[in-house]
Amino acid sequence: MPTEIRHILFKPSEVITALLLLQRQRRIELPTGTIEAADADDDANGLPFFTIQLRPDDAARATHGAHIPLRFGSADLQAALLLQCRERNLPLPMKGSKVIQRFGSKLGLVVAIGNADTQDRIVQRISGMN
């Protein structure tokens, strides 16, 4: 059976929306403030993470300081982007392998559908695990 690979790319603003939705769903309250910057990068293991630089409102500034870096790892990113797909009615296969990958400033949800052995090899290659 052939293997199908889908790439669903998210701009930084869409990633922020997805992460805020995830935090709301998890009932995790984030400090209020203004987002000054947001950036995707890879950690030492080649796994993507996303950092939001938040300038807290006056009330939160006394507690948190002038800037708050909010860092989200690949597991949170995957959960957030899957939730965003569900919210936007983007169809995703239940059994497909799903991996987060960085494409420049965008983050991508890479979905492999098909032969399980092929899926595993593709996911390992994409995620940098050999």
PESULMO-V641431 format. One record per residue. RES is the residue in three letters. PSI is psi as a letter, one per 40 degrees, with the letter a starting at -180 (* if undefined). OMEGA is omega in radians with two decimals (* if undefined). NEAR is the number of other C-alpha atoms within 10 Angstrom. Layout:
BEGIN
RES_PSI_OMEGA_NEAR, RES_PSI_OMEGA_NEAR
END
This chain:
BEGIN
MET_h_3.12_8, PRO_i_3.11_8, THR_h_3.09_14, GLU_h_3.09_12, ILE_h_3.09_15, ARG_i_3.05_14, HIS_h_3.05_15, ILE_h_-3.04_14, LEU_i_-3.12_18, PHE_h_3.03_19, LYS_i_3.12_15, PRO_d_3.13_18, SER_d_3.10_12, GLU_d_3.08_15, VAL_d_3.11_23, ILE_d_3.11_21, THR_d_-3.13_14, ALA_d_-3.14_24, LEU_d_3.10_22, LEU_d_3.09_16, LEU_d_3.12_17, LEU_d_-3.13_20, GLN_d_3.10_14, ARG_d_3.13_12, GLN_d_3.13_11, ARG_e_-3.12_9, ARG_f_3.07_9, ILE_h_-3.11_10, GLU_h_3.10_9, LEU_i_3.08_11, PRO_i_3.10_17, THR_i_3.14_14, GLY_a_-3.11_17, THR_h_3.09_12, ILE_h_-3.13_15, GLU_d_3.14_11, ALA_i_3.06_12, ALA_h_-3.03_18, ASP_i_3.04_18, ALA_i_3.10_22, ASP_i_3.10_17, ASP_i_3.10_14, ASP_a_-3.08_12, ALA_d_3.13_6, ASN_e_-3.13_9, GLY_e_3.12_14, LEU_h_-3.10_19, PRO_i_2.97_24, PHE_i_-3.07_21, PHE_h_-3.13_23, THR_h_3.05_17, ILE_h_3.04_19, GLN_h_-3.07_17, LEU_h_2.99_20, ARG_h_-3.04_21, PRO_i_3.01_21, ASP_i_-3.10_16, ASP_d_-3.10_12, ALA_d_-3.10_11, ALA_e_-3.07_14, ARG_d_3.14_16, ALA_d_-3.12_10, THR_d_-2.97_10, HIS_e_-3.08_13, GLY_a_-3.03_12, ALA_d_-3.13_13, HIS_i_3.11_17, ILE_h_3.03_17, PRO_h_3.08_13, LEU_h_-3.09_13, ARG_h_-3.13_14, PHE_h_-3.14_16, GLY_i_-3.04_14, SER_d_3.12_17, ALA_d_3.09_13, ASP_d_3.12_17, LEU_d_3.13_25, GLN_d_3.13_21, ALA_d_-3.11_15, ALA_d_-3.11_23, LEU_d_3.05_26, LEU_d_3.10_18, LEU_d_3.12_18, GLN_d_3.09_20, CYS_d_3.12_16, ARG_d_-3.13_12, GLU_d_-3.10_11, ARG_e_3.13_9, ASN_f_3.02_9, LEU_h_-3.08_11, PRO_h_3.07_8, LEU_i_3.11_14, PRO_i_3.13_10, MET_d_-3.00_8, LYS_e_-3.12_11, GLY_i_3.04_19, SER_h_-3.08_17, LYS_h_-3.10_21, VAL_i_3.05_22, ILE_h_3.12_25, GLN_i_3.12_26, ARG_h_3.07_20, PHE_g_-3.06_14, GLY_b_3.13_11, SER_e_-3.12_13, LYS_i_3.00_18, LEU_i_-3.13_27, GLY_i_2.97_23, LEU_h_-3.10_20, VAL_h_-3.09_21, VAL_h_3.09_21, ALA_h_-3.10_23, ILE_h_3.08_20, GLY_a_-3.11_15, ASN_h_-3.06_13, ALA_d_3.13_15, ASP_d_3.11_10, THR_d_3.10_15, GLN_d_-3.13_20, ASP_d_3.13_13, ARG_d_3.14_13, ILE_d_-3.13_19, VAL_d_3.11_19, GLN_d_3.13_13, ARG_d_-3.12_11, ILE_d_-3.07_16, SER_e_3.07_17, GLY_e_3.12_12, MET_h_3.13_11, ASN_*_*_7
END
